[in-house]
Amino acid sequence: MYALWNILSLVIAAASMLYAYSLFQQIMRKDAGDETMQKIARAVQEGGRAFLHAEYKWLAVFVLVVFVALCMGPDDGKTQFLGWKTGVAFLLGSVASAGAGYFGMHCATRAAVRTTQAAKTSLGGALDVAFKSGTVMGMTVVGVGLIGITGLMLAYQQEGVNFVNYVLGFSFGASSIALFARVGGGIYTKAADVGGDLVGKVEAGIPEDDPRNPAVIADNVGDNVGDVAGMGADLFESYVGAIISTSIIGWALVNPAAADKAGEMSSLLLYPVVLSAVGIVASFLGTFRVKADDESKLSSALFGGLIAASVFLVLGGAVVTMMMKPAPLFLEGSDKVVPHWNVYWAMVIGLVVGVIIGKVTEYYTSEKMGPAQTIAQQSQTGAATNIIYGLATGMASTWIPTVLLALAIFLCNDLAGMYGICVAAVGMLSTLGISLGVDAYGPVADNAGGLAEMSHQPPEVRKRTDSLDATGNTTAAIGKGFAIGSAALTALALFSAYKVAAKVELGLDDAKVVMGLLVGAMLPFVFSSMAMKAVGKAANAMVEEVRRQFRTIPGLKEGTGGEADYARCVAISTEGALREMVVPGLLAVVAPVAMGMIFGREAVGGLLAGSTASGVMMALFMANAGGAWDNAKKYIEAGHLGGKGSDTHKAAVTGDTVGDPFKDTAGPSINILMKLMTIAALIALPLFK
């Protein structure tokens, strides 16, 4: 049965890749518009490709060094996480993560111009192109992830050996690439966005995406490398991390006295894998629900697709649970046998909590809701009050998701112990095929609006793309909330795997644990500081360059003379991102390894617990504050409180520039920091005292 379930999951994963490619072909057959539109689109495509090529060259060196180190590590063949098998899995995880991000961005940069062209005819046609592009990203991520996991499980299967530990290398590779991609892409996009907004909107008083602004192409490139490739890599590593950590716990919980140990091992080990395969099918079915021709129905169409996929997963998960019977499980310290339906309900809880967290995030960030509108109103008295209320909104937004996660952890633990918590993380991420599609749709819609502005399309075209973009802002915020919630559960699942593998007791009466706890709680703050400063440095260079061009190119600012040097701004963002992403990225790997080699396994346990607790709070706070600032600005731009160009608008733009690195650089990168630290600790465990 082990091979049968694995092969079935592999086939479904391969089918999702074929579906993604067929959608890409459908997009490419759409009309790409006139020559002006295509010229602008090519500039964005070339800028994105150039950045990823440069980034991957840097990352190739890191991957090679870590690969060699892993292959040289000790391996006793039973319990260790090191050795050539882990090294190969790490290499494959790195390539898979980079490849999925690259293909998703490749599709998005080509879909944007076709979305603009489709918007000339109808809103529904533009939605169809943009959402299909997002679905390509979603289906590629889940397909590549599940193919990697099932393929390695088939290749590494060995009776009596905990071969799943070797597969963890796949998650390590995915997390490493994801952190650099998230930080690097975030620095790139926010340097261009902040620099362009401060000089273009505030100083020069020209609209967003105006071709006179030299940073406009870099800004559009940044949307793709940050919010498509970066977010894709982020959720790719969450997806594979949740599945693999659940399998590791499942192996550890196999009852040695069971009569059918092989059958029990198969059910506990492969339940998260098969559940994820069912999620791919559910996501595929949910995509057919996403249709709308009316602006007022855009948000409900996208959210309706996610709900439909969730319902299909609940139904399909019940069938899989009846067939696989992931049991018997024994709660820690108890002889109580956990029924397999308890495991199923833990999955349902994870799925439901993920959806609710997404809606809570929408409330705190949407321009249609009170929090963002209050920030907009506070902008009437200046940038200071805008920033005060934005910070307060971000802080307040942490309590509901945190309580929901705490309740989910409590209930799932009561139902099925730590295995139940791990399965909840898998449930939350199983519909990633469509939830990432809903998220990645946003940058495509944003770029489509920029293309409409730069190519001087009729007002009705820009109106339609603006409708798509406004909905995209909300779906992007939901995606970030979803990513943070899943990151919290995945990090806890990985932490549990670390505790089982390290065989340590972690108590607050142990000085090493408390020391690690404090250091771990500090790390997300230091990491965020590094990311924010990196954006500040790169944005400063961008501001000076945009000012220089306005000053030295005759007629540029007035629109009566020369053309902006877009390439120079693209180069500034690229150089700044590549230079500044290295140290934050290395922090996640170096900190737990150094702590373990100097102070031991207990100290690392405290470090991981502290970084997870403070990391979840920081990620929620920064992502939601940034989203609220952004949509408060858009609320004013829609004609409220003085509209574009007013002093209120300028104050809101200042708040938005503070929020940009919050929501698109530091905040989402913390998700990966929490998980990568735990995976690095697991991989390096044999080296710890």
C-alpha positions in Angstrom: 0.0 0.0 0.0 2.9 2.4 0.7 4.0 2.4 -3.0 0.4 2.6 -4.2 -0.5 5.7 -2.2 2.8 7.3 -3.1 2.4 6.7 -6.8 -1.2 7.9 -6.8 -0.1 11.2 -5.2 2.7 11.5 -7.7 0.3 11.1 -10.6 -2.0 13.8 -9.2 0.9 16.1 -8.7 2.1 15.5 -12.2 -1.4 16.2 -13.5 -1.4 19.6 -11.7 1.8 20.5 -13.5 0.2 19.6 -16.8 -2.9 21.7 -15.9 -0.6 24.6 -15.0 1.2 24.4 -18.4 -2.1 24.1 -20.3 -3.3 27.3 -18.5 -0.1 29.0 -19.5 -0.6 28.1 -23.1 -4.2 29.4 -23.0 -2.8 32.7 -21.6 -0.1 33.0 -24.3 -2.8 32.5 -27.0 -4.5 35.7 -25.9 -4.0 39.0 -27.7 -1.0 40.9 -26.2 -2.2 44.3 -27.4 -0.5 47.0 -29.5 3.2 47.6 -30.0 3.4 50.3 -27.2 1.9 47.9 -24.7 4.2 45.1 -25.8 7.3 47.3 -25.5 6.5 48.2 -22.0 5.7 44.6 -21.1 9.0 43.5 -22.6 10.8 46.0 -20.3 9.1 44.5 -17.3 9.8 40.9 -18.5 13.5 41.6 -19.1 13.9 43.4 -15.8 12.4 40.5 -13.9 14.4 37.9 -15.7 17.6 39.8 -15.2 17.0 40.1 -11.5 16.2 36.4 -11.0 19.2 35.4 -13.1 21.5 37.6 -11.0 19.9 36.4 -7.7 20.1 32.7 -8.6 23.8 33.1 -9.5 24.5 34.2 -5.9 22.2 31.5 -4.5 23.9 28.8 -6.6 27.1 29.4 -4.6 25.3 29.1 -1.3 23.5 26.0 -2.4 26.7 24.4 -3.6 28.5 25.1 -0.3 25.7 23.7 1.8 25.3 20.7 -0.5 28.9 19.8 0.0 28.7 20.3 3.8 25.6 18.1 4.1 27.2 15.3 2.0 30.3 15.4 4.2 28.3 15.2 7.5 28.1 12.1 9.7 25.3 9.6 9.0 24.7 6.4 11.0 22.0 5.3 8.6 19.2 5.3 11.2 18.5 8.5 13.1 20.7 11.2 11.6 19.7 14.0 9.3 23.1 14.4 7.5 24.7 12.5 4.6 24.6 12.5 0.9 20.9 11.6 0.8 20.0 14.7 2.7 22.4 16.7 0.4 20.7 15.4 -2.7 17.2 16.2 -1.3 18.5 19.7 -0.3 19.7 20.3 -3.9 16.4 19.1 -5.4 14.4 21.3 -3.0 16.5 24.4 -3.9 16.1 23.8 -7.6 12.4 23.1 -7.3 11.7 26.2 -5.3 13.7 28.4 -7.7 12.1 26.8 -10.7 8.5 27.2 -9.4 9.1 30.8 -8.6 10.8 31.5 -12.0 8.0 29.9 -14.0 5.3 31.7 -12.0 7.0 35.0 -12.6 7.6 34.2 -16.3 3.8 33.6 -16.7 2.8 36.6 -14.6 4.9 39.1 -16.6 3.3 37.9 -19.8 -0.3 37.7 -18.4 -0.3 41.3 -17.3 -0.3 42.8 -20.8 -2.9 40.3 -21.9 -5.1 41.3 -18.9 -4.9 44.9 -20.0 -5.8 44.0 -23.5 -8.7 41.9 -22.3 -9.9 44.8 -20.1 -10.6 46.7 -23.4 -13.5 44.3 -24.0 -14.8 43.2 -20.6 -14.1 42.9 -16.9 -14.8 39.2 -16.9 -12.2 38.6 -19.7 -9.6 40.5 -17.7 -10.4 38.6 -14.5 -10.1 35.3 -16.5 -6.6 36.0 -17.7 -5.3 37.4 -14.4 -6.7 34.5 -12.3 -5.4 31.9 -14.7 -2.0 33.4 -14.3 -2.3 33.1 -10.5 -3.5 29.5 -10.8 -0.5 28.7 -12.9 1.7 29.8 -9.9 -0.5 27.9 -7.4 -0.7 24.6 -9.4 3.0 24.8 -10.2 4.0 25.1 -6.5 1.8 22.2 -5.3 2.7 20.1 -8.2 6.5 20.5 -7.9 6.3 20.2 -4.1 4.4 17.0 -4.1 6.4 15.5 -6.9 9.6 16.1 -5.0 8.3 14.7 -1.7 6.7 11.5 -3.2 9.7 10.9 -5.5 12.2 11.1 -2.6 10.0 8.9 -0.4 9.9 6.3 -3.1 13.6 6.5 -3.8 14.7 6.6 -0.1 12.3 4.0 1.3 14.2 1.5 3.4 12.6 -0.9 5.9 13.6 -0.2 9.5 15.3 3.1 8.7 13.8 6.5 9.4 14.3 7.6 5.8 11.9 10.6 6.2 14.7 12.4 7.9 16.6 12.5 4.7 13.5 13.9 2.8 13.7 16.9 5.3 16.6 18.1 3.1 14.1 18.9 0.4 12.3 21.3 2.9 15.7 22.8 3.9 16.5 23.6 0.3 13.1 25.1 -0.3 13.3 27.2 2.8 16.8 28.5 2.0 15.8 29.7 -1.5 12.5 31.1 -0.1 14.1 33.3 2.5 16.6 34.8 0.0 13.9 35.2 -2.6 11.5 36.8 -0.1 14.1 39.2 1.3 15.7 40.0 -2.1 12.5 40.4 -3.9 11.0 42.4 -1.1 14.0 44.8 -1.0 13.8 45.2 -4.8 10.1 45.9 -5.0 9.9 48.3 -2.1 13.0 50.3 -3.0 11.3 51.0 -6.4 7.9 51.6 -4.9 9.0 53.8 -2.0 11.4 55.8 -4.2 8.9 56.2 -7.0 6.1 57.3 -4.6 8.0 59.8 -2.6 9.4 61.7 -5.6 6.6 61.0 -8.1 3.4 61.4 -6.0 4.5 63.6 -3.1 7.2 65.9 -4.7 6.3 66.0 -8.4 2.5 65.4 -8.0 2.2 63.0 -10.9 -0.1 59.9 -10.8 1.0 56.4 -9.9 2.4 54.4 -12.9 2.9 57.6 -14.9 5.5 56.9 -17.6 7.3 60.1 -16.6 8.4 58.5 -13.4 11.8 56.8 -14.0 11.1 54.2 -11.2 7.8 53.0 -12.8 9.3 50.0 -14.6 11.4 48.9 -11.6 8.2 49.1 -9.5 6.3 46.8 -11.9 9.2 44.4 -12.0 9.3 44.4 -8.2 5.7 43.4 -8.0 6.6 40.2 -9.9 9.9 39.3 -8.2 8.5 40.1 -4.8 4.8 39.2 -4.8 4.9 36.4 -7.4 8.3 34.7 -7.2 8.8 35.6 -3.6 5.4 34.7 -2.3 5.4 31.5 -4.3 8.7 30.4 -2.8 7.4 31.4 0.7 4.3 29.2 0.4 6.2 26.4 -1.4 8.4 25.9 1.6 5.5 26.1 4.0 3.7 23.5 1.9 6.5 21.0 1.8 7.6 21.8 5.4 4.1 20.9 6.8 3.9 17.7 4.8 7.4 16.4 5.7 7.2 17.4 9.4 3.9 15.6 9.8 5.5 12.5 8.2 8.4 12.7 10.6 6.1 12.9 13.6 4.0 10.0 12.1 7.1 7.8 11.9 8.0 8.7 15.5 4.5 7.7 16.7 4.5 4.2 15.1 3.6 1.8 17.8 6.5 -0.7 18.0 4.2 -3.4 19.4 1.7 -3.1 16.6 1.0 -6.3 14.7 0.9 -4.5 11.4 3.8 -2.0 11.8 4.3 -1.7 8.1 0.6 -0.8 7.5 0.5 1.6 10.4 3.7 3.3 9.2 2.2 3.7 5.8 -1.0 5.3 7.0 0.7 7.7 9.5 3.5 8.6 7.1 1.5 9.1 4.0 -1.7 10.6 5.3 -0.4 14.2 4.9 0.9 13.3 1.4 -2.4 11.9 0.2 -4.4 14.6 1.9 -2.3 17.2 -0.1 -3.0 15.3 -3.3 -6.7 15.5 -2.5 -6.2 19.2 -2.0 -4.8 19.6 -5.5 -8.0 18.0 -6.9 -10.1 20.3 -4.7 -8.2 23.3 -5.9 -8.7 22.3 -9.5 -12.4 22.0 -9.0 -12.6 25.3 -7.1 -11.1 27.3 -10.0 -14.2 26.8 -12.0 -16.2 28.8 -9.4 -14.1 32.0 -10.2 -16.2 34.0 -12.7 -17.5 37.6 -12.6 -18.6 40.3 -15.0 -19.6 42.8 -12.3 -17.1 44.9 -10.3 -19.2 44.3 -7.1 -18.8 40.5 -7.5 -15.1 40.3 -8.0 -14.2 39.7 -4.4 -17.0 37.2 -3.8 -16.0 35.3 -7.0 -12.4 34.8 -5.8 -13.3 34.0 -2.2 -16.1 31.7 -3.5 -13.5 29.7 -5.4 -11.5 29.2 -2.2 -14.6 28.2 -0.2 -15.6 25.7 -2.9 -12.1 24.1 -2.9 -12.3 23.9 0.9 -15.7 22.1 0.8 -14.3 19.6 -1.8 -11.2 19.0 0.5 -13.5 18.3 3.5 -15.4 15.7 1.4 -12.4 14.2 -0.2 -10.5 14.1 3.1 -13.3 12.1 4.7 -13.0 9.5 1.9 -9.2 9.3 2.3 -9.5 9.0 6.1 -12.0 6.1 5.7 -9.6 4.3 3.4 -6.2 5.0 5.1 -7.3 5.0 8.7 -4.3 7.0 10.1 -4.2 5.1 13.4 -3.7 3.8 16.0 -2.1 6.8 17.7 -1.4 7.1 21.3 -1.4 10.4 23.1 1.9 11.2 24.8 1.9 9.9 28.4 -1.4 8.0 27.9 -2.6 4.6 26.8 -5.6 6.3 25.1 -5.9 5.3 21.5 -6.8 8.1 19.1 -9.5 7.2 16.6 -8.6 8.0 13.0 -11.6 10.4 12.7 -9.9 12.6 15.3 -7.1 13.1 12.9 -9.6 14.1 10.2 -11.3 16.7 12.4 -7.9 18.2 13.2 -7.4 18.7 9.5 -10.8 20.3 9.2 -10.0 22.7 12.1 -6.7 23.8 10.4 -8.6 24.4 7.1 -11.4 26.4 8.8 -9.0 28.5 10.9 -6.9 29.3 7.9 -10.0 30.7 6.0 -11.1 32.7 9.1 -7.7 34.2 9.6 -7.8 35.3 5.9 -11.2 37.1 6.5 -9.9 38.7 9.7 -6.9 40.0 7.8 -9.3 41.4 5.2 -11.2 43.3 7.8 -8.1 45.0 9.2 -6.7 45.9 5.8 -9.5 46.4 3.3 -10.3 50.0 2.3 -14.0 49.1 2.7 -13.6 48.4 6.4 -13.4 50.7 9.4 -9.7 50.2 10.4 -8.2 51.4 7.0 -10.8 54.2 6.7 -10.0 55.4 10.2 -6.3 55.6 9.2 -7.4 57.6 6.1 -9.3 60.0 8.3 -6.4 60.5 10.6 -4.3 61.5 7.6 -6.3 64.8 7.6 -4.0 66.0 10.5 -0.8 64.9 8.9 1.6 62.0 8.4 2.3 61.6 12.1 -1.3 60.7 13.1 -1.5 58.4 10.0 1.5 56.5 11.2 0.3 56.4 14.8 -3.0 54.9 13.8 -1.4 52.5 11.3 0.9 51.1 14.0 -2.0 50.8 16.4 -4.1 49.0 13.8 -1.3 46.5 13.1 -0.8 45.8 16.9 -4.6 45.4 17.4 -4.8 43.0 14.4 -2.7 40.4 16.2 -5.2 39.3 18.8 -7.9 37.5 16.8 -5.5 35.4 14.7 -3.4 34.6 17.7 -6.5 33.4 19.7 -7.7 31.4 16.8 -4.3 29.7 16.4 -4.1 29.0 20.1 -7.5 27.4 20.1 -6.7 25.4 17.0 -3.5 24.1 18.7 -5.4 23.2 21.9 -8.2 21.5 20.1 -6.0 19.6 17.7 -3.7 18.5 20.4 -6.7 17.2 22.4 -8.0 15.3 19.4 -4.8 13.7 18.2 -1.7 15.0 20.0 1.1 16.6 18.2 0.2 14.6 15.1 -3.1 16.4 15.1 -1.4 19.9 15.2 0.8 18.9 12.3 -2.2 17.6 10.2 -3.9 20.9 10.9 -1.0 22.7 9.2 -1.4 20.4 6.2 -5.1 21.0 6.1 -4.6 24.8 6.1 -2.2 24.5 3.2 -3.8 21.7 1.2 -5.9 24.1 -1.0 -2.7 26.1 -1.8 -3.3 25.4 -5.5 -6.2 27.9 -5.5 -5.3 30.1 -2.4 -2.0 31.0 -3.9 -3.8 31.5 -7.3 -6.1 34.1 -5.6 -3.0 35.8 -4.1 -0.8 35.8 -7.2 -3.7 37.2 -9.2 -3.1 40.5 -7.4 0.3 41.5 -8.9 -0.9 40.6 -12.4 -3.9 43.0 -11.9 -1.6 45.6 -10.5 0.8 45.4 -13.4 -2.2 45.4 -15.9 -3.3 48.8 -14.4 0.3 50.1 -14.7 0.4 49.1 -18.4 -3.0 50.8 -19.0 -1.6 54.0 -17.5 1.8 53.9 -19.3 0.3 53.1 -22.7 -2.4 55.8 -22.4 -5.4 53.4 -22.7 -9.0 54.8 -22.6 -10.5 55.6 -19.1 -12.8 52.6 -19.1 -9.8 50.2 -19.5 -8.0 51.8 -16.5 -11.3 51.6 -14.5 -11.6 47.9 -15.1 -8.0 47.2 -14.2 -8.3 49.4 -11.1 -11.3 47.2 -10.1 -9.1 44.1 -10.5 -6.3 45.8 -8.6 -8.4 46.9 -5.7 -9.7 43.4 -5.3 -6.1 42.1 -5.7 -5.0 44.3 -2.7 -7.6 42.5 -0.5 -6.7 39.0 -1.8 -3.0 39.8 -1.3 -3.7 40.7 2.3 -5.8 37.5 2.8 -2.9 35.6 1.3 -0.4 37.1 3.8 -2.7 36.2 6.7 -3.0 32.7 5.4 0.7 32.5 5.0 1.4 33.6 8.6 -1.2 31.3 10.1 0.2 28.3 8.2 3.7 29.4 9.1 2.8 29.3 12.8 1.4 25.8 12.6 4.2 24.5 10.3 6.9 26.0 12.6 5.2 24.3 15.6 5.1 21.0 13.6 8.8 21.4 12.8 9.6 22.3 16.4 7.8 19.1 17.6 9.9 17.1 15.1 13.0 18.7 16.6 12.0 17.9 20.1 11.4 14.3 19.2 14.6 13.9 17.3 16.7 15.8 19.9 15.2 13.8 22.8 15.3 16.8 25.2 13.0 18.1 27.9 12.4 21.8 27.6 11.4 23.5 30.9 11.5 27.1 32.2 13.6 26.0 35.1 16.5 25.2 32.7 18.8 28.2 32.4 19.9 27.1 28.9 16.3 26.9 27.7 15.4 30.4 29.1 18.6 31.8 27.5 17.6 30.4 24.2 14.1 31.6 24.6 15.2 35.2 25.1 17.7 35.1 22.2 15.1 33.5 19.9 12.4 36.1 20.8 14.9 38.8 19.9 15.9 37.4 16.5 12.7 38.4 14.5 13.3 42.0 15.7 16.9 42.1 14.5 16.0 40.3 11.3 13.2 42.9 10.6 15.6 45.7 11.4 18.0 44.4 8.8 15.3 44.1 6.2 13.9 47.5 6.9 17.3 49.2 6.7 18.0 47.4 3.5 14.9 48.8 1.9 15.8 52.3 3.3 19.2 52.2 1.8 18.0 51.0 -1.6 15.1 53.5 -1.6 17.4 56.4 -0.8 19.4 55.6 -3.9 16.2 55.4 -5.9 14.9 58.7 -4.6 18.2 60.4 -5.6 18.2 58.9 -9.0 14.6 59.9 -9.8 15.3 63.4 -8.6 18.4 63.5 -10.7 16.5 62.5 -13.8 13.7 65.0 -13.2 16.4 67.7 -12.8 18.6 66.8 -15.7 16.4 65.4 -18.4 14.7 68.4 -20.2 10.9 68.2 -20.2 10.7 64.8 -18.4 8.7 66.1 -15.4 6.3 68.1 -17.6 5.9 65.4 -20.2 7.1 67.6 -23.0 10.6 66.3 -23.6 13.0 63.4 -23.2 12.3 59.9 -21.9 13.1 58.5 -18.5 16.0 56.1 -18.0 14.1 53.2 -16.7 17.1 50.8 -16.9 19.1 52.8 -14.4 16.4 52.5 -11.8 16.1 48.8 -12.5 19.8 48.4 -12.0 19.7 50.3 -8.6 16.9 48.0 -7.3 18.8 44.9 -8.5 22.1 46.0 -6.9 20.6 47.0 -3.7 18.5 43.8 -3.3 21.4 41.5 -4.0 23.8 43.3 -1.8 21.5 43.6 1.2 19.8 40.2 1.2 22.9 38.2 2.2 23.2 38.9 5.9 19.5 38.5 6.9 19.4 35.3 4.9 22.5 33.8 6.7 21.1 34.8 10.1 18.4 32.1 9.9 21.0 29.3 9.3 23.9 30.5 11.5 21.9 31.4 14.7 20.5 27.9 15.6 23.7 26.1 14.5 25.9 28.4 16.5 23.6 28.1 19.5 23.6 24.3 19.3 27.3 23.9 18.9 28.1 26.3 21.8 25.3 25.7 24.3 23.6 22.5 23.3 20.3 21.1 22.2 18.2 22.5 25.1 19.3 26.1 24.3 18.3 25.5 20.6 14.9 24.3 21.8 14.4 27.5 23.7 15.7 29.5 20.7 13.1 28.0 18.4 10.2 28.4 20.8 11.1 32.1 21.4 11.5 32.9 17.7 8.2 31.2 16.8 6.2 33.1 19.5 7.6 36.6 18.7 7.9 35.9 15.0 4.1 35.2 14.6 3.3 38.4 16.4 5.8 40.5 14.4 4.6 39.0 11.1 0.9 39.7 11.8 1.6 43.2 13.1 3.8 44.2 10.2 1.8 42.6 7.4 -1.5 44.0 8.6 -0.2 47.5 9.4 1.3 47.7 6.0 -1.9 46.5 4.3 -4.0 49.0 6.2 -1.7 51.9 5.3 -1.8 50.9 1.7 -5.6 50.7 1.5 -6.1 53.9 3.5 -4.1 55.6 0.7 -6.3 53.9 -1.9 -9.4 54.9 -0.1 -8.4 58.6 -0.4 -7.3 58.1 -4.0 -10.9 56.8 -4.7 -12.1 60.4 -4.1 -12.6 60.5 -0.4 -11.3 63.1 2.1 -9.9 65.4 -0.7 -8.7 62.8 -3.2 -5.5 62.6 -5.1 -3.0 65.4 -4.7 -4.5 66.8 -1.4 -2.5 67.2 1.7 -4.5 64.3 3.2 -3.3 62.1 0.3 0.3 63.2 0.7 0.2 62.2 4.4 -1.3 58.8 3.5 1.4 58.3 0.9 4.0 58.8 3.6 2.3 56.2 5.8 2.1 53.8 2.8 5.9 54.2 2.2 6.5 53.1 5.8 4.1 50.2 5.4 5.6 49.0 2.2 8.6 47.3 3.7 6.4 46.2 6.6 4.0 44.2 4.5 6.2 43.2 1.5 9.7 42.7 2.9 10.2 42.2 6.6 6.7 40.9 7.6 6.4 38.0 5.1 10.1 37.1 5.5 9.6 36.3 9.2 7.3 33.4 8.1 10.3 31.8 6.5 12.7 32.8 9.2 10.8 30.8 11.8 10.7 27.6 9.7 14.2 27.8 8.3 15.7 28.1 11.7 13.9 24.9 12.9 14.9 23.0 9.8 18.5 24.1 10.1 18.5 23.0 13.7 17.1 19.6 12.7 19.6 19.1 9.9 22.6 20.1 12.1 21.3 18.2 15.2 24.2 15.6 15.1 26.7 18.5 15.6 25.0 19.9 18.7 26.3 19.3 22.3 
